[in-house]
């Protein structure tokens, strides 16, 4: 499956090339496929990345470490992402979970630098809550929003590129109003906090168990809206539109204005 995934990303999308990290074979195969695409550029440029998760709390398992070291040795970036559900893999306090998140992520980045000084690395975050009655993850709440804002500020403090753990995340099992407002809540926080890379931007449904084409359409509208809202206004003569006022004059309307 990891071979199909990398091949599809390379041939069917214009996304940055992401490789697998679920095993040594997946990591080495992804780098080999990237070299087919990029050739010697891989020796001097960032060409392929992978994403690894910390086995929180405060543990890296062998599969993730193997992938981290394989990518680091060849100078390709790793997105190091603690996946924290407060009350399960981290304390229930948002502040304490953030402290744990940065301890785990910066430890992985430090290991990358020990293996290959100067190797590009990306700080990752993914902070949410579980339902404390049944343990299932929940997404799109205020804790995630707050965690994203803090994570973005601290990433800039450490001068690190940042993968936000805020896509269009939702716990809803259907593309309904809950799915839309939870997705908007996390995507807006990622925009506000200045994320460099966002995964799960489109189609996330039912806590990530489902990839939904209908939700993808909703999420694309959310992203279009946010991109427009975060585009600086260009103030000039055309934008001020005095000629439209001159045409319509007092008390008119602009529906038929040229």
Buried (B, 14 or more C-beta within 10 A) or exposed (E): EBEEBBEEBBEEEEEEBBBBBBEBEBBBBBBEBBBEBBEEEBEEEBBBBBBBBBBBBEEBEEBBBBBBBBBBEBBBBBBBBBBBBBBBBBBBEBEEBBEBBBEBBBBBBEBBEEBBEEBBBBBBBBBBBBBEEEEBBBBBBEBBBBBBBBBBEBBEEEEBBBBBBBBBBBBBBBBEEBBBEBBBBBBBBBBBBBBBBBBBBBBBBBBBEBEBEEBBEBBBEBBEEBEEEEEEEEEEEEEEEEEEEEEBEEEEEEEEEE
